[in-house]
Amino acid sequence: MTRKGVIWIAIYLLAAMAPLAVLLAGQMPPSKGFWWDFSIALGFAGMGMMGIQFALTSRFKIATRAFGIDIVYLFHRYLAIIALAVVLAHFAIFWFFHPDALGDLDPRTARTELTLGRAALLLFGLAVVTSEFRKLLRLEYGLWRYAHVAFATLGFAAAIGHIVGVGYYIEAPGKRALWLSVTLFWALAVVWVRILKPWSQLRHPYRVIEVRPERDNTWTLALEPSGHDGLSRFMPGQFAWLTLRCSPFLLREHPFSIVSAPERLPRIEFGIKELGDFTATIGGVKPGEIAYLDGPYGVFSVDRNQDARGFVGIVGGIGITPLLSMLRSLAERSDHRPVWLFYGSNSWDTVVYREEIEKLKKCLNLTVVYILEKPPDGWDGETGHLDAQMLERHLPKRGRDELRYFLCGPVPMTNAAEKGLHALGVPASRIQTEIFELV
Ligand SMILES: Cc1cc2nc3c(=O)[nH]c(=O)nc-3n(C[C@H](O)[C@H](O)[C@H](O)COP(=O)(O)OP(=O)(O)OC[C@H]3O[C@@H](n4cnc5c(N)ncnc54)[C@H](O)[C@@H]3O)c2cc1C
């Protein structure tokens, strides 16, 4: 892990522990025994972890740069489960050891601040369960996202109401001030991501300038900034969240890798494959329509690996988009370091952007290995699925650990690629994988 990564984890731990520090600062109320104190500590720690969840999904570029946003989202996901377990333990300990303190459980007659605590627990539980089992529950992505924001924000507000209502542990004026600043920080994270960011997007719209059909139900969507300069730069391989046909306030955005090269800015292109409700509408988008972008994000880029002696892309299907951006950019820069591209596809007809890739071979030091599941008659290239032997056949025997490897495609393919590269002795630190599914 990089030094920046370690610093950000330390900042994270400090921020998550801030409520606990509020509890421990200054004079403490008299102890009511180990389990009581332990449970209170768990409650505050769980609250800190829940609060930091807002910051994790706020897409602060500076904070996500060290890991990549997909890793941050993964962290968000697993941390939520741990935080829920901690808050549940807070409640369960009272239930077992101090049931009297829980009072009446009927919300109509119970003390409001205790009902708020239980409501927070329920809402956090709903936020986690609906996320973990979204597909099983057949929750449509957009609907889930609205519900997720509602559960998390209401749960957090209820938890604050619970802590302030119980009051006992934040009574001293110093503690109140500290608690207020911690709460304010969380509230600002919500305001930033839900109001300020969409507002900024609204003020910096893009216009669709071209919608072009590609192979395999894929569309190239080209945008240019409208009334502003657009992005000043991005790294080839990065992605952005795209909103079409609605306001950025509506949380209907979708992440797509930028397929064009940064050298072609202010024009930005995406290669979008029809896969579901939103992507199926791209073909019907008309030039002139307004779009909004939030980006660039991501660390999947040759630009983060300037020291590499060469690059290897291992992609399947629409996973070609970030690699094509890198290839286009290397061509623009006349970068002649060797590049190997292993490109898995169903058939020769479904190899998206294949004509351009063939052209790029002429100006790059590029070797392309197409791997077709259903090859046409007379095909003498690779067939089936990628494996270690295939990599062995095409990669140079020496200097494999001086290359950088970029994997993007269906999970079975990226798993097979990682396994194959390990078998070839490529260190894990040289391999990067882009996940096209964030949750
Ligand atoms: C970093 C990254 C880069 C990507 N780059 C590309 C690309 O270059 N080209 C391309 O065609 N696809 C890309 N995708 C995938 C693309 O975002 C999804 O295919 C698209 O959002 C699906 O939306 P849908 O409504 O058409 O499909 P649905 O059938 O509604 O959704 C299919 C699945 O896609 C996921 N999904 C849906 N909506 C969203 C959303 N708003 N945000 C995140 N995930 C969502 C969900 O897991 C869902 O189950 C990328 C994804 C990520 C995370």
The ligand as an SDF file (V2000), in Angstrom:
LIG
                    3D

 53 58  0  0  0  0  0  0  0  0999 V2000
  -16.1360    1.8250  -12.9970 C   0  0  0  0  0  0  0  0  0  0  0  0
  -17.1530    1.3470  -13.9820 C   0  0  0  0  0  0  0  0  0  0  0  0
  -16.9650    1.5490  -15.3220 C   0  0  0  0  0  0  0  0  0  0  0  0
  -17.9100    1.0850  -16.2280 C   0  0  0  0  0  0  0  0  0  0  0  0
  -17.6870    1.2880  -17.5510 N   0  0  0  0  0  0  0  0  0  0  0  0
  -18.5830    0.8450  -18.4590 C   0  0  0  0  0  0  0  0  0  0  0  0
  -18.3750    1.0640  -19.8550 C   0  0  0  0  0  0  0  0  0  0  0  0
  -17.3900    1.6610  -20.2700 O   0  0  0  0  0  0  0  0  0  0  0  0
  -19.3230    0.6180  -20.7080 N   0  0  0  0  0  0  0  0  0  0  0  0
  -20.4430   -0.0370  -20.2810 C   0  0  0  0  0  0  0  0  0  0  0  0
  -21.2690   -0.4160  -21.1190 O   0  0  0  0  0  0  0  0  0  0  0  0
  -20.6590   -0.2660  -18.9650 N   0  0  0  0  0  0  0  0  0  0  0  0
  -19.7650    0.1650  -18.0380 C   0  0  0  0  0  0  0  0  0  0  0  0
  -19.9970   -0.0360  -16.7090 N   0  0  0  0  0  0  0  0  0  0  0  0
  -21.2140   -0.7710  -16.3010 C   0  0  0  0  0  0  0  0  0  0  0  0
  -22.4160    0.1620  -16.3170 C   0  0  0  0  0  0  0  0  0  0  0  0
  -22.2980    1.1390  -15.3060 O   0  0  0  0  0  0  0  0  0  0  0  0
  -23.6970   -0.6540  -16.0630 C   0  0  0  0  0  0  0  0  0  0  0  0
  -23.8020   -1.6190  -17.0660 O   0  0  0  0  0  0  0  0  0  0  0  0
  -24.9090    0.1920  -16.1270 C   0  0  0  0  0  0  0  0  0  0  0  0
  -24.9250    1.1130  -15.0710 O   0  0  0  0  0  0  0  0  0  0  0  0
  -26.1390   -0.7120  -16.0690 C   0  0  0  0  0  0  0  0  0  0  0  0
  -27.3030    0.0540  -15.9880 O   0  0  0  0  0  0  0  0  0  0  0  0
  -28.6810   -0.4230  -16.6530 P   0  0  0  0  0  0  0  0  0  0  0  0
  -29.7740    0.3550  -16.0070 O   0  0  0  0  0  0  0  0  0  0  0  0
  -28.6050   -0.3950  -18.0980 O   0  0  0  0  0  0  0  0  0  0  0  0
  -28.7570   -1.9280  -16.2770 O   0  0  0  0  0  0  0  0  0  0  0  0
  -29.5870   -2.6620  -15.1330 P   0  0  0  0  0  0  0  0  0  0  0  0
  -30.0720   -3.9420  -15.6870 O   0  0  0  0  0  0  0  0  0  0  0  0
  -30.5820   -1.8260  -14.4790 O   0  0  0  0  0  0  0  0  0  0  0  0
  -28.4250   -2.9360  -14.1620 O   0  0  0  0  0  0  0  0  0  0  0  0
  -27.5290   -4.0000  -14.3600 C   0  0  0  0  0  0  0  0  0  0  0  0
  -26.5710   -3.9780  -13.1840 C   0  0  0  0  0  0  0  0  0  0  0  0
  -25.7160   -2.8310  -13.3600 O   0  0  0  0  0  0  0  0  0  0  0  0
  -25.5130   -2.2230  -12.0950 C   0  0  0  0  0  0  0  0  0  0  0  0
  -25.9920   -0.8330  -12.1240 N   0  0  0  0  0  0  0  0  0  0  0  0
  -27.1810   -0.3820  -12.5890 C   0  0  0  0  0  0  0  0  0  0  0  0
  -27.2830    0.9260  -12.4380 N   0  0  0  0  0  0  0  0  0  0  0  0
  -26.1220    1.3100  -11.8610 C   0  0  0  0  0  0  0  0  0  0  0  0
  -25.6260    2.5740  -11.4280 C   0  0  0  0  0  0  0  0  0  0  0  0
  -26.3450    3.6660  -11.5460 N   0  0  0  0  0  0  0  0  0  0  0  0
  -24.4080    2.6050  -10.8580 N   0  0  0  0  0  0  0  0  0  0  0  0
  -23.6780    1.4890  -10.6960 C   0  0  0  0  0  0  0  0  0  0  0  0
  -24.0980    0.2730  -11.0920 N   0  0  0  0  0  0  0  0  0  0  0  0
  -25.2920    0.2000  -11.6570 C   0  0  0  0  0  0  0  0  0  0  0  0
  -26.2620   -2.9820  -11.0700 C   0  0  0  0  0  0  0  0  0  0  0  0
  -25.4120   -3.8930  -10.4010 O   0  0  0  0  0  0  0  0  0  0  0  0
  -27.2760   -3.7270  -11.8550 C   0  0  0  0  0  0  0  0  0  0  0  0
  -27.6730   -4.9200  -11.2610 O   0  0  0  0  0  0  0  0  0  0  0  0
  -19.0740    0.4210  -15.7810 C   0  0  0  0  0  0  0  0  0  0  0  0
  -19.2830    0.2380  -14.4290 C   0  0  0  0  0  0  0  0  0  0  0  0
  -18.3350    0.7070  -13.5310 C   0  0  0  0  0  0  0  0  0  0  0  0
  -18.5750    0.5050  -12.0690 C   0  0  0  0  0  0  0  0  0  0  0  0
  1  2  1  0
  2  3  1  0
  2 52  2  0
  3  4  2  0
  4  5  1  0
  4 50  1  0
  5  6  2  0
  6  7  1  0
  6 13  1  0
  7  8  2  0
  7  9  1  0
  9 10  1  0
 10 11  2  0
 10 12  1  0
 12 13  2  0
 13 14  1  0
 14 15  1  0
 14 50  1  0
 15 16  1  0
 16 17  1  0
 16 18  1  0
 18 19  1  0
 18 20  1  0
 20 21  1  0
 20 22  1  0
 22 23  1  0
 23 24  1  0
 24 25  2  0
 24 26  1  0
 24 27  1  0
 27 28  1  0
 28 29  2  0
 28 30  1  0
 28 31  1  0
 31 32  1  0
 32 33  1  0
 33 34  1  0
 33 48  1  0
 34 35  1  0
 35 36  1  0
 35 46  1  0
 36 37  1  0
 36 45  1  0
 37 38  2  0
 38 39  1  0
 39 40  1  0
 39 45  2  0
 40 41  1  0
 40 42  2  0
 42 43  1  0
 43 44  2  0
 44 45  1  0
 46 47  1  0
 46 48  1  0
 48 49  1  0
 50 51  2  0
 51 52  1  0
 52 53  1  0
M  END
$$$$
